[in-house]
Amino acid sequence: MTSLSEVDDSELARLAELGREPAFRELLIRYERPIFSLIYRMVRDRELAEDLAQETFVRAFNAIASYNSSYKFNSWIFKIASNHTINYLRKGKLDTVSIFGTSDEGLGDRELQIKSKTENPHEFTERRELGGRIEVAIGELREEYRMAILLYHVEGYSYEEIADIMDIPLGTAKTYLFRARKELKKHLEYLRAS
């Protein structure tokens, strides 16, 4: 008998749709950390991120019958997380985000930090300051731009996957990333000049 950990996502989703709770639990285990990580970077509040992640999985479970197995399951569930988080942010207007974290925050290895074995304390301090500036700049982006930047640069999704997750045309996803990078560059140049 095959262990559920060896079954692919689309088959687990099919089993979950049939009411097999262990299949949904396996999907939860697979996507709990990545979903939490993305949401945490958007809202920068651990408890809120846990709540939003839990709500994302409840929504996914309730809508599992709408999952189309011709698409990647991870794109489907990230779409639910993305929409839910952006809707929450639009209502609550939170304005900070952290793209830096430690594994104890549940963010795993998804850090935008370059670690050098030859880095001295001065270089380390400069790098951390730059990271803080980038963090502030990302926090000031529109929610859609922030989500696109995090999906591309932190989660590693392609333009096409971002368009699917955010439920927008491919050209819009590219525009969001272009504008977000432009705003980040402008913000960082302003900080460098001051």
C-alpha positions as CSV (number, residue, x, y, z in Angstrom):
1,M,0.0,0.0,0.0
2,T,1.3,3.4,-1.0
3,S,1.9,6.0,1.8
4,L,0.1,9.3,1.3
5,S,3.4,11.1,1.4
6,E,4.2,9.4,-1.9
7,V,0.9,10.4,-3.6
8,D,0.9,13.5,-5.8
9,D,-1.0,16.7,-5.0
10,S,-3.8,16.3,-7.5
11,E,-4.6,12.7,-6.4
12,L,-4.6,13.9,-2.8
13,A,-7.0,16.7,-3.7
14,R,-9.2,14.1,-5.4
15,L,-9.2,11.9,-2.3
16,A,-9.9,15.0,-0.1
17,E,-12.9,15.8,-2.3
18,L,-14.2,12.3,-1.6
19,G,-14.0,13.1,2.1
20,R,-10.8,11.4,2.9
21,E,-9.5,13.5,5.8
22,P,-6.0,11.9,5.8
23,A,-5.5,13.1,2.2
24,F,-6.4,16.7,3.2
25,R,-4.1,16.4,6.2
26,E,-1.3,15.4,3.9
27,L,-1.9,18.5,1.8
28,L,-2.0,20.6,4.9
29,I,1.4,19.2,6.0
30,R,2.9,19.9,2.5
31,Y,1.7,23.5,2.2
32,E,1.4,24.7,5.8
33,R,4.9,26.3,6.0
34,P,5.0,27.8,2.5
35,I,1.5,29.3,2.9
36,F,2.3,30.7,6.4
37,S,5.6,32.0,5.1
38,L,4.0,34.0,2.3
39,I,1.3,35.4,4.5
40,Y,3.7,36.3,7.3
41,R,5.8,38.3,4.9
42,M,2.7,40.1,3.7
43,V,1.3,41.0,7.2
44,R,4.3,40.8,9.5
45,D,2.3,39.5,12.4
46,R,2.8,35.9,13.5
47,E,-0.6,35.5,15.1
48,L,-2.4,37.2,12.2
49,A,-0.5,35.1,9.7
50,E,-1.4,31.9,11.5
51,D,-5.1,33.0,11.5
52,L,-5.0,33.9,7.8
53,A,-3.2,30.6,6.9
54,Q,-5.7,28.6,8.9
55,E,-8.6,30.4,7.1
56,T,-6.9,29.8,3.8
57,F,-6.9,26.0,4.5
58,V,-10.5,26.1,5.6
59,R,-11.4,27.9,2.4
60,A,-9.4,25.4,0.4
61,F,-11.1,22.5,2.1
62,N,-14.5,24.0,1.5
63,A,-13.7,24.6,-2.2
64,I,-11.7,21.4,-2.9
65,A,-14.4,20.3,-5.4
66,S,-13.5,23.4,-7.5
67,Y,-9.9,22.3,-7.9
68,N,-9.1,21.4,-11.5
69,S,-6.4,18.7,-11.6
70,S,-5.1,20.0,-15.0
71,Y,-3.5,22.8,-13.0
72,K,-0.9,22.6,-10.3
73,F,-2.3,22.3,-6.8
74,N,0.3,24.6,-5.3
75,S,-0.9,27.4,-7.7
76,W,-4.5,26.8,-6.7
77,I,-3.8,27.0,-2.9
78,F,-1.5,29.9,-3.3
79,K,-4.2,31.7,-5.2
80,I,-6.6,31.2,-2.3
81,A,-3.9,32.5,0.2
82,S,-3.0,35.4,-2.1
83,N,-6.6,36.6,-2.5
84,H,-7.5,36.1,1.1
85,T,-4.4,38.0,2.3
86,I,-4.8,40.9,-0.2
87,N,-8.5,41.2,0.7
88,Y,-7.6,41.4,4.4
89,L,-4.8,44.0,3.8
90,R,-7.2,46.1,1.8
91,K,-9.6,46.2,4.7
92,G,-7.0,46.6,7.4
93,K,-4.3,48.6,5.6
94,L,-1.3,47.0,7.2
95,D,1.8,48.5,5.7
96,T,4.8,46.5,6.7
97,V,6.3,43.3,5.4
98,S,9.4,41.2,6.3
99,I,11.3,39.3,3.7
100,F,13.9,38.4,6.3
101,G,13.3,35.8,8.9
102,T,14.7,32.9,10.9
103,S,13.6,29.4,10.8
104,D,12.0,29.8,14.3
105,E,9.5,32.1,12.6
106,G,8.5,29.3,10.4
107,L,10.0,30.9,7.3
108,G,12.5,28.2,6.6
109,D,15.2,28.7,4.1
110,R,13.4,31.3,2.1
111,E,15.5,34.3,2.9
112,L,16.8,37.0,0.7
113,Q,20.1,37.2,2.3
114,I,23.5,36.5,0.8
115,K,25.9,35.0,3.3
116,S,29.5,35.2,2.7
117,K,32.2,33.3,4.5
118,T,34.6,36.2,4.1
119,E,32.2,38.9,5.2
120,N,33.5,41.1,8.0
121,P,31.4,42.7,10.7
122,H,31.2,46.0,8.8
123,E,29.9,44.3,5.7
124,F,27.5,42.3,7.8
125,T,26.1,45.5,9.3
126,E,25.8,47.2,5.9
127,R,24.0,44.2,4.5
128,R,21.5,44.1,7.4
129,E,20.9,47.8,7.0
130,L,20.2,47.3,3.3
131,G,17.9,44.4,4.1
132,G,16.0,46.7,6.5
133,R,15.7,49.3,3.8
134,I,14.4,46.8,1.3
135,E,12.0,45.5,3.9
136,V,10.6,49.0,4.5
137,A,10.4,49.7,0.8
138,I,8.5,46.5,0.1
139,G,6.2,47.3,2.9
140,E,5.3,50.6,1.2
141,L,4.3,48.9,-2.1
142,R,0.6,48.4,-3.1
143,E,-0.6,45.0,-1.9
144,E,-0.7,43.6,-5.4
145,Y,2.9,44.7,-6.1
146,R,4.0,43.3,-2.8
147,M,2.4,40.0,-3.4
148,A,4.0,39.8,-6.9
149,I,7.5,40.6,-5.6
150,L,7.2,38.0,-2.9
151,L,5.9,35.3,-5.2
152,Y,8.6,35.9,-7.7
153,H,11.7,36.7,-5.6
154,V,11.0,34.8,-2.4
155,E,8.8,31.9,-3.5
156,G,10.4,31.5,-6.9
157,Y,7.3,31.4,-9.1
158,S,7.4,32.2,-12.8
159,Y,5.4,35.1,-14.4
160,E,2.8,32.6,-15.6
161,E,2.4,31.0,-12.2
162,I,2.1,34.5,-10.5
163,A,-0.6,35.4,-13.1
164,D,-2.4,32.2,-12.2
165,I,-2.1,32.6,-8.5
166,M,-3.1,36.2,-8.5
167,D,-5.8,35.5,-11.1
168,I,-4.6,38.2,-13.4
169,P,-3.5,38.3,-17.0
170,L,0.2,37.5,-17.7
171,G,0.8,41.0,-18.9
172,T,-0.6,42.4,-15.6
173,A,1.7,40.2,-13.6
174,K,4.7,41.4,-15.6
175,T,3.5,45.0,-15.1
176,Y,3.1,44.5,-11.3
177,L,6.7,43.2,-11.1
178,F,8.1,45.9,-13.3
179,R,6.3,48.7,-11.4
180,A,7.2,47.2,-8.0
181,R,10.9,47.0,-9.0
182,K,10.8,50.6,-10.3
183,E,9.2,51.8,-7.0
184,L,11.7,49.8,-5.0
185,K,14.7,51.2,-7.0
186,K,13.4,54.8,-6.6
187,H,12.9,54.3,-2.8
188,L,16.3,52.8,-2.4
189,E,18.0,55.5,-4.4
190,Y,16.2,58.1,-2.2
191,L,17.5,56.4,0.9
192,R,21.1,56.2,-0.5
193,A,21.0,59.9,-1.3
194,S,20.0,60.8,2.3
